[in-house]
Amino acid sequence: MNIQRTPLPVFLLIALLAATALTRPVLPVDETRYAGVAWEMLLRGDFLVPWQNGLPYSHKPPLLFWLMQAGWGVFGVNEWWPRILPAFFACGSVWLVGRLARELWPDREGVAQLAPWILGSCLLWTYFASAIMFDMMLSFFALLGWVGLARAWRTGRASGFVWFALGLGGGLLSKGPVALLHLLPAALFVPWWARQARPRLAWWYGGVVLGVIGGALIILAWAIPAGFAGGEEYRRAIFWGQTSGRVTESFAHRRPFWFYLPMLPAILAPWALWPPLYRAARRLVASESGVRFALVMGLVPLVGFSLISGKQSQYLLPEFAAFALLAARALDAAPAGARRRSLIVPAVLYAVVGLVLVFGAGRLAVVAPGTDAVLLARLAGVVALGAAAWLAWRAPADVPAQLRALAWATIVVIAAAQFAAGEALHAAYDLRPVSARLKALQDQGVPVANEGKYHGQFHFPGRLTKPIDVVEPAAVPAWLAAHPDGRVVVYFRKAPYAGPGRVEYTQRYRGQQLAIVTTAGS
């Protein structure tokens, strides 16, 4: 690998995001849930079946949990390792998007140079570069599979299908069958996108079939033994239940079919606010194979996810690479000169962000009293205002330099805001205090229960070693009566707490309050 082709500055930007993310707590319910599953697997010494609150956890495959445990085996159990894992996959993704650009446009090095900057600074993408979730990992493997397909098309070598199989298998182990929705469109629609050097279709589809079989063997190497180890219900869930449920009638995140469309300008910021991109987009050649490949890898999954019942914004994270490729290809063909005022719109956006942080920071005193949250928010606002001034008055004069300047400004503003939010997020979302109390109670042999659905949010922050009882709200009085020395975690919005039992401890939790209650007479 030529080191000059490595997007080292983008790696540094991602490292900055990961470092500032460490100032916030592990956030409920998703991050605490996934860290808790890995913790229970480690506690049990079970590396086949994920566990949550003493039961097999069938909602996700185990690759992320394995990687968390691997790091804990080296560094000890900690919070920082699971939180920097996505950054490694983010760095791998920005390298792979450059590699994919070189496969699609081998005679246009500029596309490969610009695409990592665009991908690495998309607003939503940057958040998930430091979030304990599966989507950045899936993005990496989807890009690996796309690189394999593009390489097989460009070189005519079957080795590209090996990379496709590895990408598909890694994607299946990352987030399950949804990996097929990301990778299969580009594999199947080759007659449409391969306008130049169209491959022999029998050879191509034979390679695709073998690649799918190879990817399936990777996931089955885990799923078959795990299915037998986890029991019939778990086996049925991982082979059919979760996939069919998400497609036909999602048990969570059910959204209308148009859910993604109004979000696109926001999640593609700051590039959706940069006029040179719109001017350059008119120069895209619709018959070009690379352009069509990127359109297929981006638009077909977007339509597919729109038709599927369950939707979340991060489900489209792999498709950000398609946007980066198309934007880079358009900008690479742009004239050498640029207008300095082209950065005025994003500069105004960051100025507004800065003013909101500076003058609205006082509200954080209510959320996080007795902390430096207000001061930190105002400092972040000053950083945003500085970035806005730099973009407005010190803008470079050519498109590539403007692109890099906007990427740097975006990441610096996000990192500053993320760092400033750390103390406020601790005040509102840090579950370590209540989790430590629950751990102490369990160690004393005191029964502990949770009111309503339990997402495993206390297991990792408290390093709990026993399951928590789960009771419906109406059944809390009966549970307390049956366990006179027991404790129940309850949730309420209006203080003071008016439910059954006596409050022993309370704290903020996701915009409401939680309390540990015990029997009234104890």
PyMOL commands that set and color helices and strands:
alter all, ss='L'
color gray80, all
select helices_A, chain A and resi 3-5+8-21+30-44+63-75+80-104+109-120+123-128+135-155+159-175+178-188+190-193+201-230+232-248+261-267+271-273+275-281+289-307+313-332+340-367+373-393+399-420+422-429+432-443+459-462+473-482
alter helices_A, ss='H'
color red, helices_A
select strands_A, chain A and resi 51-52+55-56+448-451+469-471+487-492+502-509+512-518
alter strands_A, ss='S'
color yellow, strands_A
deselect
rebuild
show_as cartoon
